[in-house]
């Protein structure tokens, strides 16, 4: 299990790894129930600044432990699941450490590569059996990654991807003319620059940081969806440890409703951990600058809870999206088609969408003609309709 003590000075990586651990643990165990072979691919493995001899505070270390636990769990139930990891690192010094990893995990088949990920990706894709489920982690140290070069990987069936979008660097680069080519390679579909310039032109006073972020995030999400034919693309923001500013955005792409459900569950837990970690880090930062400790011990308790306010706003937005996506009566759509789309757009869990649906039904704004007596939440097969204005007025 990841421990905050191993991340002094790199608390943002702790938050990222909390999420990865939560998600990979559930992903690997769940998919191993349906697939005989699970594959993990880390295109920029490192390791970087690891404080653990077994690299338990690295992305690949977290993944390898999740793989071996799932394998052992299913083995105990009489199911033999094959697990394989492909770890790629082009840095010479980092690869020296990476090359010793297979010996530390003898129960997992591990292949390491000292190379540029794009150069070896075709060979890796050929080695992954067609019937295997693959999880790809793209976590580069920089942001100059031509997305088209990863097209075959993104389009692979039976797979999911997490892509670290280095927002802080990308946001600054978006204003630099000499960086446009690199950003166009990262987001080749659509004209992100034209959208950004049009928005800036419409706001002479300048865009807010959130408005600017929304444009860049939406552009990259659309590119991921295009190249991978993903039905659901979601994002979670990791903030700087001390400053209230996004450092990077973790994008998650899947073709399955269950995937987006698990993502949001894990994201909610990771965001709570981020809130606690940043509060503690800010306290330590203030103490180091002022030399005073007792005055700031409860600093995070005294201030407003930004996470609570954000989640409240997301729930309100999710309710509106649920209404907007639902056709007006007499047309209808099955509930199983609605809730994943709401989760893809907002930081809410499925249980919260269910509660929102129940509330909207009580208000007469959503109709469920198939609702069965005794049911407390909408069922997947229920037809869902938005009540017409006339019907609500009666």
Beta strands, then each sheet from edge to edge (+ up, - down):
strand 1: 37-42
strand 2: 82-88
strand 3: 109-113
strand 4: 133-138
strand 5: 159-165
strand 6: 232-239
strand 7: 246-254
strand 8: 333-334
strand 9: 366-367
strand 10: 383-386
sheet 1: 3+ 2+ 1+ 4+ 5+ 7- 6+
sheet 2: 8+ 10- 9+
end
